Amino acid sequence: MSARRVVSLMGFEAATLVAASTLHLTGVLTGGRPPHGVNRAGVAEAAIAVALAAGALVLVRGRHGIAIGAIAFAIAGFGVGLSMTAREGAAGDVAYHVTMLPILLYTLVVALRTRRGLAG
């Protein structure tokens, strides 16, 4: 397992979050006017995207601990997002969270294995 794979996964995850954030913040999914609470989702998604992108950048420089922290932050954020969207019944948002959460967990596992492999 390589750090390059983790960086690629983190970049992909950050890109999907930028897209989701843009959709929420612009109200594209709701006809141009974001409903109550959607702006918070867009801001949270943007923050997680920034954390993942920054984590990927520092991983390139060998800072595994920071990257792992960014992935853990993203997993926690997705957990909160999933619990909120599940209560609101937003099928598209739930599907996005349910799809991305296992990918984030996989990224964490790969990052931890990569860190151990480089340390050993």
N, CA, C and O of each residue as an XYZ file, in Angstrom:
480
protein
N       0.851     -1.172      0.000
C       0.000      0.000      0.000
C       0.897      1.236      0.000
O       1.927      1.273      0.674
N       0.498      2.220     -0.747
C       1.343      3.396     -0.840
C       0.610      4.644     -0.389
O      -0.618      4.722     -0.410
N       1.404      5.609      0.018
C       0.848      6.904      0.401
C       0.174      7.549     -0.805
O      -0.784      8.307     -0.652
N       0.666      7.253     -1.989
C       0.068      7.820     -3.210
C      -1.393      7.404     -3.347
O      -2.231      8.203     -3.766
N      -1.703      6.153     -2.995
C      -3.084      5.676     -3.057
C      -3.958      6.459     -2.069
O      -5.083      6.838     -2.393
N      -3.441      6.693     -0.887
C      -4.198      7.436      0.121
C      -4.425      8.874     -0.352
O      -5.523      9.412     -0.213
N      -3.385      9.489     -0.907
C      -3.518     10.859     -1.418
C      -4.587     10.907     -2.514
O      -5.398     11.833     -2.551
N      -4.586      9.919     -3.396
C      -5.583      9.870     -4.471
C      -6.999      9.728     -3.914
O      -7.920     10.417     -4.353
N      -7.161      8.840     -2.957
C      -8.481      8.659     -2.337
C      -8.943      9.939     -1.642
O     -10.098     10.343     -1.774
N      -8.045     10.563     -0.913
C      -8.406     11.805     -0.211
C      -8.770     12.904     -1.210
O      -9.691     13.683     -0.967
N      -8.058     12.967     -2.320
C      -8.383     13.946     -3.348
C      -9.753     13.696     -3.954
O     -10.526     14.630     -4.166
N     -10.051     12.428     -4.234
C     -11.366     12.064     -4.763
C     -12.467     12.445     -3.775
O     -13.477     13.039     -4.154
N     -12.264     12.101     -2.514
C     -13.271     12.400     -1.492
C     -13.485     13.910     -1.349
O     -14.617     14.379     -1.232
N     -12.393     14.652     -1.360
C     -12.498     16.115     -1.267
C     -13.262     16.674     -2.466
O     -14.079     17.582     -2.315
N     -12.997     16.133     -3.653
C     -13.688     16.610     -4.855
C     -15.190     16.360     -4.786
O     -15.980     17.215     -5.185
N     -15.589     15.192     -4.281
C     -17.025     14.921     -4.167
C     -17.666     15.860     -3.155
O     -18.814     16.275     -3.319
N     -16.921     16.192     -2.113
C     -17.443     17.114     -1.102
C     -17.578     18.532     -1.657
O     -18.527     19.240     -1.320
N     -16.655     18.944     -2.488
C     -16.768     20.268     -3.125
C     -18.034     20.309     -3.978
O     -18.771     21.295     -3.955
N     -18.284     19.239     -4.728
C     -19.495     19.184     -5.552
C     -20.752     19.214     -4.681
O     -21.690     19.958     -4.967
N     -20.769     18.409     -3.623
C     -21.939     18.376     -2.743
C     -22.144     19.723     -2.064
O     -23.275     20.195     -1.946
N     -21.069     20.337     -1.622
C     -21.155     21.648     -0.977
C     -21.717     22.683     -1.941
O     -22.577     23.484     -1.573
N     -21.230     22.663     -3.167
C     -21.706     23.613     -4.176
C     -23.198     23.430     -4.433
O     -23.941     24.407     -4.525
N     -23.631     22.189     -4.548
C     -25.055     21.922     -4.760
C     -25.891     22.433     -3.595
O     -26.951     23.023     -3.806
N     -25.432     22.216     -2.382
C     -26.178     22.679     -1.221
C     -26.181     24.203     -1.101
O     -27.223     24.810     -0.851
N     -25.029     24.806     -1.277
C     -24.927     26.256     -1.073
C     -25.621     27.061     -2.166
O     -26.088     28.169     -1.904
N     -25.696     26.536     -3.366
C     -26.351     27.265     -4.455
C     -27.837     26.960     -4.548
O     -28.575     27.663     -5.238
N     -28.273     25.928     -3.865
C     -29.688     25.560     -3.908
C     -30.104     24.886     -5.200
O     -31.291     24.849     -5.523
N     -29.146     24.351     -5.945
C     -29.436     23.691     -7.216
C     -30.462     22.572     -7.031
O     -31.332     22.375     -7.878
N     -30.357     21.857     -5.942
C     -31.249     20.717     -5.714
C     -32.659     21.139     -5.319
O     -33.583     20.326     -5.342
N     -32.823     22.396     -4.959
C     -34.119     22.858     -4.464
C     -34.662     24.026     -5.286
O     -35.427     24.841     -4.772
N     -34.283     24.112     -6.522
C     -34.811     25.153     -7.387
C     -34.242     26.542     -7.141
O     -34.913     27.542     -7.396
N     -33.025     26.609     -6.654
C     -32.373     27.903     -6.476
C     -32.497     28.509     -5.106
O     -31.832     29.503     -4.813
N     -33.318     27.948     -4.265
C     -33.490     28.506     -2.921
C     -33.237     27.412     -1.891
O     -34.070     26.525     -1.704
N     -32.082     27.475     -1.222
C     -31.781     26.418     -0.247
C     -32.784     26.402      0.904
O     -33.065     27.445      1.493
N     -33.324     25.232      1.228
C     -34.210     25.136      2.383
C     -33.422     25.285      3.679
O     -32.192     25.236      3.682
N     -34.142     25.467      4.767
C     -33.518     25.624      6.074
C     -32.571     24.464      6.360
O     -32.934     23.305      6.160
N     -31.370     24.765      6.822
C     -30.418     23.732      7.203
C     -29.464     23.326      6.105
O     -28.393     22.794      6.394
N     -29.817     23.559      4.854
C     -28.968     23.112      3.764
C     -27.672     23.911      3.724
O     -26.618     23.356      3.414
N     -27.731     25.204      4.031
C     -26.503     25.996      4.041
C     -25.511     25.442      5.052
O     -24.307     25.434      4.793
N     -25.995     24.980      6.198
C     -25.093     24.377      7.179
C     -24.430     23.135      6.612
O     -23.248     22.894      6.857
N     -25.181     22.346      5.857
C     -24.608     21.152      5.238
C     -23.524     21.546      4.246
O     -22.463     20.924      4.204
N     -23.782     22.570      3.453
C     -22.805     23.025      2.470
C     -21.531     23.533      3.113
O     -20.433     23.280      2.618
N     -21.676     24.245      4.211
C     -20.498     24.756      4.926
C     -19.720     23.601      5.546
O     -18.491     23.574      5.477
N     -20.420     22.658      6.144
C     -19.750     21.501      6.746
C     -19.020     20.687      5.687
O     -17.889     20.253      5.907
N     -19.656     20.477      4.546
C     -19.013     19.724      3.467
C     -17.774     20.447      2.948
O     -16.763     19.818      2.638
N     -17.861     21.759      2.859
C     -16.693     22.533      2.413
C     -15.549     22.413      3.420
O     -14.391     22.276      3.028
N     -15.867     22.464      4.711
C     -14.832     22.350      5.749
C     -14.163     20.977      5.706
O     -12.944     20.869      5.843
N     -14.960     19.939      5.517
C     -14.399     18.591      5.439
C     -13.536     18.452      4.177
O     -12.486     17.810      4.209
N     -13.980     19.052      3.077
C     -13.196     19.009      1.832
C     -11.839     19.673      2.030
O     -10.818     19.155      1.578
N     -11.827     20.817      2.705
C     -10.570     21.527      2.971
C      -9.663     20.676      3.854
O      -8.459     20.586      3.612
N     -10.246     20.052      4.880
C      -9.446     19.211      5.782
C      -8.832     18.038      5.024
O      -7.656     17.728      5.214
N      -9.611     17.388      4.172
C      -9.081     16.257      3.403
C      -8.011     16.703      2.412
O      -6.983     16.041      2.265
N      -8.248     17.817      1.735
C      -7.254     18.314      0.776
C      -5.961     18.694      1.495
O      -4.870     18.378      1.021
N      -6.082     19.363      2.625
C      -4.885     19.732      3.397
C      -4.181     18.481      3.912
O      -2.952     18.407      3.893
N      -4.951     17.500      4.371
C      -4.367     16.249      4.831
C      -3.619     15.529      3.725
O      -2.552     14.959      3.955
N      -4.180     15.555      2.527
C      -3.509     14.921      1.384
C      -2.201     15.642      1.065
O      -1.189     15.006      0.769
N      -2.229     16.960      1.127
C      -1.013     17.730      0.839
C       0.099     17.443      1.843
O       1.260     17.297      1.459
N      -0.249     17.362      3.127
C       0.794     17.098      4.117
C       1.253     15.641      4.066
O       2.386     15.335      4.438
N       0.385     14.746      3.608
C       0.790     13.351      3.455
C       1.871     13.226      2.385
O       2.781     12.407      2.504
N       1.764     14.036      1.351
C       2.797     14.043      0.313
C       4.162     14.358      0.933
O       5.198     13.900      0.452
N       4.139     15.139      1.996
C       5.381     15.506      2.690
C       5.716     14.549      3.829
O       6.620     14.815      4.622
N       4.992     13.439      3.911
C       5.317     12.417      4.892
C       4.676     12.577      6.259
O       5.067     11.889      7.202
N       3.716     13.456      6.389
C       3.064     13.694      7.684
C       1.810     12.831      7.813
O       0.689     13.315      7.655
N       2.016     11.561      8.100
C       0.908     10.609      8.159
C      -0.086     10.923      9.272
O      -1.293     10.774      9.085
N       0.406     11.349     10.410
C      -0.483     11.608     11.539
C      -1.521     12.667     11.233
O      -2.686     12.523     11.604
N      -1.111     13.723     10.563
C      -2.041     14.794     10.210
C      -3.057     14.285      9.189
O      -4.244     14.592      9.292
N      -2.605     13.521      8.217
C      -3.517     12.971      7.210
C      -4.532     12.041      7.857
O      -5.718     12.094      7.531
N      -4.083     11.200      8.760
C      -4.995     10.285      9.457
C      -6.003     11.071     10.286
O      -7.173     10.698     10.357
N      -5.561     12.143     10.904
C      -6.479     13.011     11.647
C      -7.526     13.635     10.739
O      -8.692     13.742     11.117
N      -7.120     14.048      9.543
C      -8.062     14.638      8.587
C      -9.097     13.605      8.146
O     -10.279     13.921      8.008
N      -8.649     12.380      7.928
C      -9.580     11.319      7.525
C     -10.554     11.024      8.667
O     -11.751     10.855      8.436
N     -10.047     10.964      9.888
C     -10.915     10.722     11.043
C     -11.936     11.845     11.204
O     -13.098     11.587     11.518
N     -11.509     13.085     10.991
C     -12.411     14.237     11.039
C     -13.514     14.079      9.991
O     -14.685     14.331     10.273
N     -13.135     13.663      8.788
C     -14.113     13.468      7.716
C     -15.102     12.366      8.074
O     -16.301     12.507      7.833
N     -14.615     11.281      8.641
C     -15.502     10.181      9.041
C     -16.498     10.661     10.095
O     -17.688     10.353     10.016
N     -16.017     11.407     11.071
C     -16.915     11.945     12.103
C     -17.952     12.879     11.476
O     -19.135     12.824     11.812
N     -17.497     13.729     10.568
C     -18.414     14.649      9.900
C     -19.468     13.920      9.085
O     -20.636     14.308      9.079
N     -19.054     12.858      8.396
C     -20.009     12.073      7.622
C     -20.992     11.353      8.535
O     -22.163     11.196      8.189
N     -20.524     10.918      9.689
C     -21.433     10.288     10.647
C     -22.507     11.252     11.118
O     -23.683     10.895     11.189
N     -22.105     12.467     11.439
C     -23.067     13.499     11.845
C     -24.003     13.813     10.683
O     -25.218     13.906     10.864
N     -23.434     13.976      9.492
C     -24.252     14.287      8.325
C     -25.261     13.192      8.023
O     -26.408     13.475      7.679
N     -24.837     11.952      8.151
C     -25.749     10.838      7.899
C     -26.887     10.826      8.907
O     -28.042     10.607      8.540
N     -26.572     11.058     10.165
C     -27.637     11.053     11.176
C     -28.633     12.184     10.923
O     -29.833     12.009     11.135
N     -28.148     13.337     10.473
C     -29.051     14.461     10.199
C     -29.890     14.218      8.950
O     -31.098     14.455      8.959
N     -29.264     13.751      7.885
C     -30.012     13.543      6.646
C     -30.982     12.377      6.767
O     -32.041     12.386      6.140
N     -30.635     11.383      7.560
C     -31.554     10.257      7.757
C     -32.820     10.718      8.466
O     -33.916     10.260      8.144
N     -32.673     11.621      9.425
C     -33.848     12.146     10.134
C     -34.711     13.013      9.225
O     -35.936     13.024      9.343
N     -34.059     13.740      8.316
C     -34.792     14.641      7.425
C     -35.390     13.901      6.233
O     -36.271     14.429      5.554
N     -34.928     12.706      5.980
C     -35.469     11.904      4.893
C     -35.023     12.337      3.506
O     -35.715     12.073      2.522
N     -33.868     13.002      3.415
C     -33.349     13.441      2.122
C     -32.635     12.263      1.459
O     -31.473     11.986      1.756
N     -33.336     11.577      0.567
C     -32.833     10.325     -0.011
C     -31.490     10.497     -0.717
O     -30.603      9.660     -0.546
N     -31.319     11.548     -1.496
C     -30.062     11.760     -2.209
C     -28.901     11.989     -1.264
O     -27.808     11.461     -1.470
N     -29.139     12.780     -0.224
C     -28.089     13.039      0.761
C     -27.735     11.773      1.533
O     -26.563     11.503      1.792
N     -28.751     11.004      1.896
C     -28.497      9.744      2.608
C     -27.677      8.811      1.723
O     -26.721      8.194      2.193
N     -28.038      8.703      0.459
C     -27.311      7.833     -0.469
C     -25.854      8.273     -0.598
O     -24.952      7.437     -0.624
N     -25.625      9.578     -0.679
C     -24.256     10.091     -0.775
C     -23.453      9.711      0.463
O     -22.329      9.221      0.351
N     -24.024      9.935      1.637
C     -23.325      9.618      2.881
C     -23.071      8.116      3.018
O     -21.985      7.701      3.423
N     -24.065      7.314      2.684
C     -23.929      5.858      2.793
C     -22.892      5.326      1.802
O     -22.223      4.330      2.079
N     -22.760      5.973      0.673
C     -21.765      5.571     -0.319
C     -20.362      5.990      0.098
O     -19.420      5.205     -0.008
N     -20.222      7.216      0.569
C     -18.896      7.758      0.854
C     -18.319      7.288      2.193
O     -17.099      7.200      2.333
N     -19.149      6.994      3.152
C     -18.643      6.592      4.467
C     -17.762      5.340      4.386
O     -16.684      5.339      4.980
N     -18.161      4.285      3.689
C     -17.254      3.126      3.571
C     -15.958      3.453      2.820
O     -14.908      2.883      3.117
N     -16.030      4.354      1.865
C     -14.824      4.758      1.142
C     -13.873      5.491      2.081
O     -12.661      5.279      2.032
N     -14.413      6.341      2.925
C     -13.586      7.032      3.921
C     -12.975      6.039      4.914
O     -11.806      6.162      5.281
N     -13.757      5.072      5.338
C     -13.237      4.057      6.260
C     -12.118      3.251      5.594
O     -11.105      2.947      6.225
N     -12.304      2.912      4.329
C     -11.255      2.217      3.579
C      -9.996      3.082      3.505
O      -8.884      2.586      3.687
N     -10.174      4.360      3.241
C      -9.040      5.287      3.174
C      -8.288      5.303      4.498
O      -7.057      5.318      4.512
N      -9.016      5.299      5.604
C      -8.377      5.282      6.921
C      -7.565      4.003      7.118
O      -6.432      4.047      7.596
N      -8.145      2.880      6.751
C      -7.437      1.598      6.886
C      -6.165      1.594      6.038
O      -5.104      1.181      6.507
N      -6.275      2.050      4.800
C      -5.111      2.092      3.920
C      -4.059      3.044      4.484
O      -2.867      2.736      4.452
N      -4.486      4.193      4.997
C      -3.550      5.156      5.568
C      -2.823      4.559      6.777
O      -1.616      4.745      6.928
N      -3.543      3.857      7.624
C      -2.920      3.247      8.807
C      -1.945      2.153      8.397
O      -0.856      2.047      8.962
N      -2.324      1.344      7.426
C      -1.429      0.287      6.947
C      -0.178      0.866      6.273
O       0.929      0.355      6.442
N      -0.380      1.924      5.520
C       0.739      2.585      4.854
C       1.696      3.158      5.876
O       2.914      3.051      5.736
N       1.134      3.768      6.907
C       1.970      4.349      7.970
C       2.789      3.263      8.651
O       3.984      3.443      8.888
N       2.160      2.141      8.967
C       2.877      1.035      9.613
C       3.947      0.466      8.699
O       5.047      0.143      9.146
N       3.623      0.344      7.416
C       4.580     -0.190      6.452
C       5.808      0.689      6.301
O       6.919      0.187      6.135
N       5.612      2.004      6.357
C       6.730      2.921      6.227
C       7.541      2.995      7.505
O       8.746      3.245      7.466
N       6.880      2.775      8.651
C       7.572      2.845      9.938
C       8.377      1.571     10.201
O       9.397      1.606     10.890
N       7.911      0.444      9.648
C       8.533     -0.846      9.940
C       9.585     -1.176      9.026
O      10.200     -2.235      9.150
